[in-house]
């Protein structure tokens, strides 16, 4: 799966995930831990591939010993890693514990990481992919890694938009990575280029558009130029605003959640994949919500990436679907 175009490209970082058996503030000598691989880009790419999209990862990984199993895991998840670049830096890592509510008590090691070397020169080397493929997913986390990463995200977004492709963007505001003013500036610049803006409330919305109300958050993001806005507002709450009126969508509730890490990325990857494959917006959002619900049964960002038949079955039990699975829309 090395040729272009792809249905979905995902631009961002991949992280080594250290999953501890205790909350980060309670980790002690001898606390058991498990190694896996995650990062919002890998989480979204894995979800897109599972949803049936031809998916490639656009990232920079390190030259340490963990790069081989990291890329092997991505490939096992159905993601094409043939376009990934290397840098003489270590891979970023983070420590987390199981979290069923979607909290953000993570400890990161990503200063001077390989992922932070992402730059416009990399985007230029991927120009042919970005202008020929159907959709791109990227995030505010990627842009916050370094000044060069910030510029790379904007360059990629403009390339895709100018080529008539679809851009999905998640602000994913992280105050440990970037300041509010810089994140707001990026949001204002990238939102008019997006086909789907997925944000969270209150976390992102309060920091970036000064509200803890999902309806107001959606309206303010639409006012910035987003064609479609999805606001996730905790378990079971999802607001869709496509300009025809904001409305809450039915969200399947997982009866036995294990870990909500990466659920938002799973939503974005799945919904973008189904849009790229020709499904209608309502159906794509329903599939995204179903996949995100199923994903919290696994531990870590890619602990459970649901197969699309499972996602489709869960979505169908919660709403009538009207899309055309498998159809591919024209570009432009």
N, C-alpha and C positions, 0 to 999 in steps of 0.2 A: 504494500500500500504506500508507494513512494511517489506517485505521480500527482500532478495538479490537474484540475482544481479539486479542492476538498469541499465538503459541505460545511464544515466548521473548523476554524483555526482558533487556538487559544494561546494568547500572549501573556506570559507571566512567569512566576518562579515555581520551582518544585522544592519542597523542604523535606528534610529528614525529620520524622515524627517520633518523639520519645513519649510513649504513653505510660504515665506513672499510675501506680495503684493508690495514690493519695493526691490530694489537692497540692498544687505547686508550693504553697506556703507551709505545707505539712510534710513535704518530702524529707525523709531522714536517711541516715546511713543504713543501707540494706533494703530500702524500699524497692519492691519488684517493679520492673519496667519492661515495655515491649517496643521494639523498633518497627516502624512502618514508614510509608512515604505518603506525603500529602502536599499541602500548599493549595491555595485557591485555584491556581491554574490547572494542576493535575486533577483536583476534585471535579472541576467543571468539564475538563476534557474526557475524563472517564465516564461521566454521566452522559455526555454527548455521544460518545462511542456506543455506550449501552443502549441509547435511544435509537440507534440505527444509522447515525451519521458517520461518514468518512471524516475522521478527525485527526488533526495533526497538532503537535505541541511546538510552539515557538518560544524557546527559552534558552538560557545560558546555564550550564551546569559546570561543576568544578572538576578538578583533576585528582580529587582524593579517592580513596578506595571505595567509598560508598556510591560513587557515580554509576558503577556498573550495575549493582543491584537496583539502584534507583531507576535507571532507564529500563532495566529488565521488567520491573514492576509496572511501569507505564505501558510497556508493550503488551504485557499480560492483560492489561485492562482494555486493550484494543486501540491504543493511541499510537499513531505513527510518530516515532521519535527521530526519524532520519534527518530532520531539519534543525535539530537541537545543536547549539554551538557550545564550545568548551572554553573555559578560562582558567588560568593558573591560580585559582582561588579555592578555598573550601566551600562546600555546599552549606547553605543555611540550614538551621535546625530549630525545633521548638519543643518545649515540654508542655504537656497538657494532661488533664485527668478527665475521666468520664463526666459528661455534663449533659443532662437531659433537657435543660432549659435554654440552651444556646448562649450561655454566658461566655465571657472572653478572658478567663483567667489563664492566660498562656504566658510562658517565658520563652523569649526568642533569642537566638544567636545568629544574627544575619549581617552584622556590620562587616563591610568589606567582603561580603560573600560573592560567589560567582554570579548569582542571580542579580545582584545589584550592579553588575557591569553592563547589563542590557542597555543598548544605546541606539541612536538613530542609524548608525552604520549597520547594525544587525537588521533593522527594519528595511533598510535599502537592499540588503542581500536577500530578503524575503519578498521583495516587491512583486515579483511575478506571482507568487502564491497569494499575496494579499489582494491583488487586483483581479485575480481569476476565480477565487473561491467565493462561496456564497455568503458566509457569515464569519464574523470575528467576535470573540469574547475577550474582554480584558477588564481591569479593575483599578480602583484607587490604591489598593495595596501595591500593585506593580508599579504604579507611577510614583509612589512614596519611597521606593527603595533607594533612590539616588536621583540627583538632578538629570543624569543621562537617561535613567529609566523613565522619568517624567516626560522628557522630550520624545522618547521612543514611543510611549503610549499615544501621545498626541499625533506623532507622525503616522503611526499605523492607522489610527482612527480616521485621519484625513484621507489616506490612501484608499481605504475601504469605502468611505463615503463617496469620494469622487468617482470611484469605479462603479458605483451603484449597488454595492454590497450592503449587507445588514450588519450593524454593530450592536452588540449587547454590552452594557456597562453596569458594573456594580461599584458604587463609591467605596464601600467597605472601609469606612473611616476608622483609622487606628491612631489615637492621639500619641502613642509611643513612637510612631513613625513619622508623623507630619502634623503641622499646625492647622487650625481651622481655616485661617485665611488662605493658605496655599491650597487646601482641599476644596474650598469654596470656589476659588479662582479656576481650578481645573474642572470642577463640575460645570461652571458657567461656560467654559470653552468647549467641553466635549459633549454636553447634553444635546445641542442642536444637531450633532452628527449621529445620534443614537436612534435605532429602531426600537430598542427595548432598554429601558432604564429600570433596574431592579434595586430597590433600596429598603432599608429597615427602619422601623419606627418603634421606639423613640430613638434608638442609638444614632443612626446616620441622620435622621430627619432633624433631631434637636440640634445637632452640631452644625449641620450644613444648610438647613432652610428654616431654622428657628421655630420649630413646632414639634409637639408630641402628639398631634392629631393626624391620623393617616390620610383623611380626606384632604386636609390642608396641605400636607406634605406632597401628595400626588398633584394637587393643583399648582403648587409652586414649582415642582419639577416640570410640569407641562408648560408653565409660563416661561421656563428657561429654554424650551424648544424641543423637549422629548416628544416623540410621536406617541409612544406607549409607556406607561409607568406602572410598575407592580410594586406595591408596598407590602412587605411582610411585617406583621405586627404581633408576634408571639404565636404560640401554638394555636392552630386552628383559625387564624385570621390572616386573610390575604385580600388586598384591595387592588382592583384592576381599573385603570383609567386610560382609555384609548381616545379620548376626545368626544366620545358619544355619551359620556356620563360615567362617573365613578360608581363601581358596584363591588360588593364583597363577593368572593367566590367560595364555594364549598371546598373545604380542605379536609381530607381524610385524617383522622387522628390515629396515631400509632398507639395501641393499647399497652405496649410494653417497651417504652423507649429505653435505649441504652446510652446513646451519646449523640447529641445534636451537632457535633462538629462537622462542618462542611455541608449541612443541609441546604443552606442558601445557595452554595455553589452547585449542588446537585440540581436544584430548581432551575438555575440559570442555564446550566449545560443541557438539561433535558428540554426545556422550553425552546431554547435557541435551535437545537437539533431538529425538533419537530417543525419549527417555522421554516428552517432551511429545506426540509423535506417536503414542504408544501401544505402542512396542516394549517387550519385556520387558527387565529389568535386564541380564541376561547379554548379550543381543544389543546393547543400547545401549552397554555397556562395550566389547564387541568392535568395534563400529563406531568408537567413540572412539579405541581403540588403533590401529586401521587408519588412520584419518585422521591421527592424530599422526605415525605412521610415514611416511606419504606427504608430510606437510608439511615434513619436514626436507630434502626435495629442493630447496626454495626458499630464497632468501636473505632474511632479515628475518622479522618477525612475520607478515606476510601475503604473503610472497614466493611461496608456493604454498599455495593453499586448495583441496584436492582436491574435485572434483565427487563427488556421492554415489554414482553408479554405480561409479566407481573405488574408493571406500571400501568399498562393499558387496562388490565382487568380491574385493578383497584379504581382507576379513574372512571371506568364505565359503571361501576357500582354506585358512584356518587353523582353522576350527571349523564345526560344524553350527549353523545359525541356526534359532531357533524362534519368533521374534517375528512380529508382524503389521504390516509396514511400512504406514504410512499411516493406521492406526486412531487415533482420538483418544479419550483416556480422559475420563470424567466428572470434573468438579471436585468437591473435597470429600473 
